[in-house]
């Protein structure tokens, strides 16, 4: 009850972005290492959640880093290996 609403919202977004990026890594590993490609269909939705979280000013450095190392056009699920 003592946390300011703005601080809570920022903390919630930071946690959400971290969790979303972790989930993307897990989905990619499952696809590449274990052949579980069914999770790839969830990637666009997870990216939407991450983009919403990255909109908070506190995450602008992370947003800029992601834009540099993983541009928007590359944030789509990869086709499963043949």
Phi and psi in radians as a Rosetta constraint file:
Dihedral C 1 N 2 CA 2 C 2 CIRCULARHARMONIC -1.597 0.35
Dihedral N 2 CA 2 C 2 N 3 CIRCULARHARMONIC -0.004 0.35
Dihedral C 2 N 3 CA 3 C 3 CIRCULARHARMONIC -1.539 0.35
Dihedral N 3 CA 3 C 3 N 4 CIRCULARHARMONIC 2.401 0.35
Dihedral C 3 N 4 CA 4 C 4 CIRCULARHARMONIC -1.199 0.35
Dihedral N 4 CA 4 C 4 N 5 CIRCULARHARMONIC 2.475 0.35
Dihedral C 4 N 5 CA 5 C 5 CIRCULARHARMONIC -0.947 0.35
Dihedral N 5 CA 5 C 5 N 6 CIRCULARHARMONIC -0.701 0.35
Dihedral C 5 N 6 CA 6 C 6 CIRCULARHARMONIC -1.135 0.35
Dihedral N 6 CA 6 C 6 N 7 CIRCULARHARMONIC -0.687 0.35
Dihedral C 6 N 7 CA 7 C 7 CIRCULARHARMONIC -1.167 0.35
Dihedral N 7 CA 7 C 7 N 8 CIRCULARHARMONIC -0.671 0.35
Dihedral C 7 N 8 CA 8 C 8 CIRCULARHARMONIC -1.118 0.35
Dihedral N 8 CA 8 C 8 N 9 CIRCULARHARMONIC -0.787 0.35
Dihedral C 8 N 9 CA 9 C 9 CIRCULARHARMONIC -1.071 0.35
Dihedral N 9 CA 9 C 9 N 10 CIRCULARHARMONIC -0.738 0.35
Dihedral C 9 N 10 CA 10 C 10 CIRCULARHARMONIC -1.145 0.35
Dihedral N 10 CA 10 C 10 N 11 CIRCULARHARMONIC -0.777 0.35
Dihedral C 10 N 11 CA 11 C 11 CIRCULARHARMONIC -1.087 0.35
Dihedral N 11 CA 11 C 11 N 12 CIRCULARHARMONIC -0.695 0.35
Dihedral C 11 N 12 CA 12 C 12 CIRCULARHARMONIC -1.115 0.35
Dihedral N 12 CA 12 C 12 N 13 CIRCULARHARMONIC -0.734 0.35
Dihedral C 12 N 13 CA 13 C 13 CIRCULARHARMONIC -1.169 0.35
Dihedral N 13 CA 13 C 13 N 14 CIRCULARHARMONIC -0.708 0.35
Dihedral C 13 N 14 CA 14 C 14 CIRCULARHARMONIC -1.081 0.35
Dihedral N 14 CA 14 C 14 N 15 CIRCULARHARMONIC -0.823 0.35
Dihedral C 14 N 15 CA 15 C 15 CIRCULARHARMONIC -1.085 0.35
Dihedral N 15 CA 15 C 15 N 16 CIRCULARHARMONIC -0.738 0.35
Dihedral C 15 N 16 CA 16 C 16 CIRCULARHARMONIC -1.110 0.35
Dihedral N 16 CA 16 C 16 N 17 CIRCULARHARMONIC -0.730 0.35
Dihedral C 16 N 17 CA 17 C 17 CIRCULARHARMONIC -1.123 0.35
Dihedral N 17 CA 17 C 17 N 18 CIRCULARHARMONIC -0.772 0.35
Dihedral C 17 N 18 CA 18 C 18 CIRCULARHARMONIC -1.069 0.35
Dihedral N 18 CA 18 C 18 N 19 CIRCULARHARMONIC -0.789 0.35
Dihedral C 18 N 19 CA 19 C 19 CIRCULARHARMONIC -1.144 0.35
Dihedral N 19 CA 19 C 19 N 20 CIRCULARHARMONIC -0.727 0.35
Dihedral C 19 N 20 CA 20 C 20 CIRCULARHARMONIC -1.088 0.35
Dihedral N 20 CA 20 C 20 N 21 CIRCULARHARMONIC -0.744 0.35
Dihedral C 20 N 21 CA 21 C 21 CIRCULARHARMONIC -1.141 0.35
Dihedral N 21 CA 21 C 21 N 22 CIRCULARHARMONIC -0.650 0.35
Dihedral C 21 N 22 CA 22 C 22 CIRCULARHARMONIC -1.091 0.35
Dihedral N 22 CA 22 C 22 N 23 CIRCULARHARMONIC -0.771 0.35
Dihedral C 22 N 23 CA 23 C 23 CIRCULARHARMONIC -1.072 0.35
Dihedral N 23 CA 23 C 23 N 24 CIRCULARHARMONIC -0.743 0.35
Dihedral C 23 N 24 CA 24 C 24 CIRCULARHARMONIC -1.022 0.35
Dihedral N 24 CA 24 C 24 N 25 CIRCULARHARMONIC -0.735 0.35
Dihedral C 24 N 25 CA 25 C 25 CIRCULARHARMONIC -1.099 0.35
Dihedral N 25 CA 25 C 25 N 26 CIRCULARHARMONIC -0.713 0.35
Dihedral C 25 N 26 CA 26 C 26 CIRCULARHARMONIC -1.137 0.35
Dihedral N 26 CA 26 C 26 N 27 CIRCULARHARMONIC -0.760 0.35
Dihedral C 26 N 27 CA 27 C 27 CIRCULARHARMONIC -1.088 0.35
Dihedral N 27 CA 27 C 27 N 28 CIRCULARHARMONIC -0.745 0.35
Dihedral C 27 N 28 CA 28 C 28 CIRCULARHARMONIC -1.116 0.35
Dihedral N 28 CA 28 C 28 N 29 CIRCULARHARMONIC -0.745 0.35
Dihedral C 28 N 29 CA 29 C 29 CIRCULARHARMONIC -1.122 0.35
Dihedral N 29 CA 29 C 29 N 30 CIRCULARHARMONIC -0.739 0.35
Dihedral C 29 N 30 CA 30 C 30 CIRCULARHARMONIC -1.057 0.35
Dihedral N 30 CA 30 C 30 N 31 CIRCULARHARMONIC -0.685 0.35
Dihedral C 30 N 31 CA 31 C 31 CIRCULARHARMONIC -1.217 0.35
Dihedral N 31 CA 31 C 31 N 32 CIRCULARHARMONIC -0.878 0.35
Dihedral C 31 N 32 CA 32 C 32 CIRCULARHARMONIC -1.255 0.35
Dihedral N 32 CA 32 C 32 N 33 CIRCULARHARMONIC -0.822 0.35
Dihedral C 32 N 33 CA 33 C 33 CIRCULARHARMONIC -1.528 0.35
Dihedral N 33 CA 33 C 33 N 34 CIRCULARHARMONIC -0.522 0.35
Dihedral C 33 N 34 CA 34 C 34 CIRCULARHARMONIC -2.087 0.35
Dihedral N 34 CA 34 C 34 N 35 CIRCULARHARMONIC -0.007 0.35
Dihedral C 34 N 35 CA 35 C 35 CIRCULARHARMONIC 1.244 0.35
Dihedral N 35 CA 35 C 35 N 36 CIRCULARHARMONIC 0.275 0.35
Dihedral C 35 N 36 CA 36 C 36 CIRCULARHARMONIC -1.573 0.35
Dihedral N 36 CA 36 C 36 N 37 CIRCULARHARMONIC 1.496 0.35
Dihedral C 36 N 37 CA 37 C 37 CIRCULARHARMONIC -1.530 0.35
Dihedral N 37 CA 37 C 37 N 38 CIRCULARHARMONIC -0.121 0.35
Dihedral C 37 N 38 CA 38 C 38 CIRCULARHARMONIC -1.105 0.35
Dihedral N 38 CA 38 C 38 N 39 CIRCULARHARMONIC -0.446 0.35
Dihedral C 38 N 39 CA 39 C 39 CIRCULARHARMONIC -1.314 0.35
Dihedral N 39 CA 39 C 39 N 40 CIRCULARHARMONIC -0.319 0.35
Dihedral C 39 N 40 CA 40 C 40 CIRCULARHARMONIC -1.079 0.35
Dihedral N 40 CA 40 C 40 N 41 CIRCULARHARMONIC -0.496 0.35
Dihedral C 40 N 41 CA 41 C 41 CIRCULARHARMONIC -1.150 0.35
Dihedral N 41 CA 41 C 41 N 42 CIRCULARHARMONIC -0.306 0.35
Dihedral C 41 N 42 CA 42 C 42 CIRCULARHARMONIC -1.515 0.35
Dihedral N 42 CA 42 C 42 N 43 CIRCULARHARMONIC -0.208 0.35
Dihedral C 42 N 43 CA 43 C 43 CIRCULARHARMONIC -1.045 0.35
Dihedral N 43 CA 43 C 43 N 44 CIRCULARHARMONIC -0.781 0.35
Dihedral C 43 N 44 CA 44 C 44 CIRCULARHARMONIC -1.010 0.35
Dihedral N 44 CA 44 C 44 N 45 CIRCULARHARMONIC -0.676 0.35
Dihedral C 44 N 45 CA 45 C 45 CIRCULARHARMONIC -1.179 0.35
Dihedral N 45 CA 45 C 45 N 46 CIRCULARHARMONIC -0.734 0.35
Dihedral C 45 N 46 CA 46 C 46 CIRCULARHARMONIC -1.100 0.35
Dihedral N 46 CA 46 C 46 N 47 CIRCULARHARMONIC -0.725 0.35
Dihedral C 46 N 47 CA 47 C 47 CIRCULARHARMONIC -1.078 0.35
Dihedral N 47 CA 47 C 47 N 48 CIRCULARHARMONIC -0.661 0.35
Dihedral C 47 N 48 CA 48 C 48 CIRCULARHARMONIC -1.080 0.35
Dihedral N 48 CA 48 C 48 N 49 CIRCULARHARMONIC -0.751 0.35
Dihedral C 48 N 49 CA 49 C 49 CIRCULARHARMONIC -1.068 0.35
Dihedral N 49 CA 49 C 49 N 50 CIRCULARHARMONIC -0.773 0.35
Dihedral C 49 N 50 CA 50 C 50 CIRCULARHARMONIC -1.100 0.35
Dihedral N 50 CA 50 C 50 N 51 CIRCULARHARMONIC -0.769 0.35
Dihedral C 50 N 51 CA 51 C 51 CIRCULARHARMONIC -1.055 0.35
Dihedral N 51 CA 51 C 51 N 52 CIRCULARHARMONIC -0.682 0.35
Dihedral C 51 N 52 CA 52 C 52 CIRCULARHARMONIC -1.087 0.35
Dihedral N 52 CA 52 C 52 N 53 CIRCULARHARMONIC -0.754 0.35
Dihedral C 52 N 53 CA 53 C 53 CIRCULARHARMONIC -1.183 0.35
Dihedral N 53 CA 53 C 53 N 54 CIRCULARHARMONIC -0.646 0.35
Dihedral C 53 N 54 CA 54 C 54 CIRCULARHARMONIC -1.231 0.35
Dihedral N 54 CA 54 C 54 N 55 CIRCULARHARMONIC -0.143 0.35
Dihedral C 54 N 55 CA 55 C 55 CIRCULARHARMONIC -1.283 0.35
Dihedral N 55 CA 55 C 55 N 56 CIRCULARHARMONIC -0.270 0.35
Dihedral C 55 N 56 CA 56 C 56 CIRCULARHARMONIC -1.263 0.35
Dihedral N 56 CA 56 C 56 N 57 CIRCULARHARMONIC 2.459 0.35
Dihedral C 56 N 57 CA 57 C 57 CIRCULARHARMONIC -0.980 0.35
Dihedral N 57 CA 57 C 57 N 58 CIRCULARHARMONIC -0.580 0.35
Dihedral C 57 N 58 CA 58 C 58 CIRCULARHARMONIC -1.089 0.35
Dihedral N 58 CA 58 C 58 N 59 CIRCULARHARMONIC -0.393 0.35
Dihedral C 58 N 59 CA 59 C 59 CIRCULARHARMONIC -1.781 0.35
Dihedral N 59 CA 59 C 59 N 60 CIRCULARHARMONIC 0.218 0.35
Dihedral C 59 N 60 CA 60 C 60 CIRCULARHARMONIC -1.040 0.35
Dihedral N 60 CA 60 C 60 N 61 CIRCULARHARMONIC -0.634 0.35
Dihedral C 60 N 61 CA 61 C 61 CIRCULARHARMONIC -1.118 0.35
Dihedral N 61 CA 61 C 61 N 62 CIRCULARHARMONIC -0.645 0.35
Dihedral C 61 N 62 CA 62 C 62 CIRCULARHARMONIC -1.211 0.35
Dihedral N 62 CA 62 C 62 N 63 CIRCULARHARMONIC -0.733 0.35
Dihedral C 62 N 63 CA 63 C 63 CIRCULARHARMONIC -1.030 0.35
Dihedral N 63 CA 63 C 63 N 64 CIRCULARHARMONIC -0.771 0.35
Dihedral C 63 N 64 CA 64 C 64 CIRCULARHARMONIC -1.146 0.35
Dihedral N 64 CA 64 C 64 N 65 CIRCULARHARMONIC -0.718 0.35
Dihedral C 64 N 65 CA 65 C 65 CIRCULARHARMONIC -1.121 0.35
Dihedral N 65 CA 65 C 65 N 66 CIRCULARHARMONIC -0.779 0.35
Dihedral C 65 N 66 CA 66 C 66 CIRCULARHARMONIC -1.099 0.35
Dihedral N 66 CA 66 C 66 N 67 CIRCULARHARMONIC -0.691 0.35
Dihedral C 66 N 67 CA 67 C 67 CIRCULARHARMONIC -1.095 0.35
Dihedral N 67 CA 67 C 67 N 68 CIRCULARHARMONIC -0.569 0.35
Dihedral C 67 N 68 CA 68 C 68 CIRCULARHARMONIC -1.340 0.35
Dihedral N 68 CA 68 C 68 N 69 CIRCULARHARMONIC -0.827 0.35
Dihedral C 68 N 69 CA 69 C 69 CIRCULARHARMONIC -1.558 0.35
Dihedral N 69 CA 69 C 69 N 70 CIRCULARHARMONIC -0.383 0.35
Dihedral C 69 N 70 CA 70 C 70 CIRCULARHARMONIC -2.485 0.35
Dihedral N 70 CA 70 C 70 N 71 CIRCULARHARMONIC 1.404 0.35
Dihedral C 70 N 71 CA 71 C 71 CIRCULARHARMONIC -1.006 0.35
Dihedral N 71 CA 71 C 71 N 72 CIRCULARHARMONIC 2.762 0.35
Dihedral C 71 N 72 CA 72 C 72 CIRCULARHARMONIC -0.916 0.35
Dihedral N 72 CA 72 C 72 N 73 CIRCULARHARMONIC -0.734 0.35
Dihedral C 72 N 73 CA 73 C 73 CIRCULARHARMONIC -1.164 0.35
Dihedral N 73 CA 73 C 73 N 74 CIRCULARHARMONIC -0.256 0.35
Dihedral C 73 N 74 CA 74 C 74 CIRCULARHARMONIC -1.726 0.35
Dihedral N 74 CA 74 C 74 N 75 CIRCULARHARMONIC 0.053 0.35
Dihedral C 74 N 75 CA 75 C 75 CIRCULARHARMONIC -1.597 0.35
Dihedral N 75 CA 75 C 75 N 76 CIRCULARHARMONIC 0.557 0.35
Dihedral C 75 N 76 CA 76 C 76 CIRCULARHARMONIC -1.874 0.35
Dihedral N 76 CA 76 C 76 N 77 CIRCULARHARMONIC 2.733 0.35
Dihedral C 76 N 77 CA 77 C 77 CIRCULARHARMONIC -1.122 0.35
Dihedral N 77 CA 77 C 77 N 78 CIRCULARHARMONIC 2.447 0.35
Dihedral C 77 N 78 CA 78 C 78 CIRCULARHARMONIC -1.315 0.35
Dihedral N 78 CA 78 C 78 N 79 CIRCULARHARMONIC 2.628 0.35
Dihedral C 78 N 79 CA 79 C 79 CIRCULARHARMONIC -1.180 0.35
Dihedral N 79 CA 79 C 79 N 80 CIRCULARHARMONIC 2.463 0.35
Dihedral C 79 N 80 CA 80 C 80 CIRCULARHARMONIC -1.043 0.35
Dihedral N 80 CA 80 C 80 N 81 CIRCULARHARMONIC 2.539 0.35
Dihedral C 80 N 81 CA 81 C 81 CIRCULARHARMONIC -1.035 0.35
Dihedral N 81 CA 81 C 81 N 82 CIRCULARHARMONIC 2.524 0.35
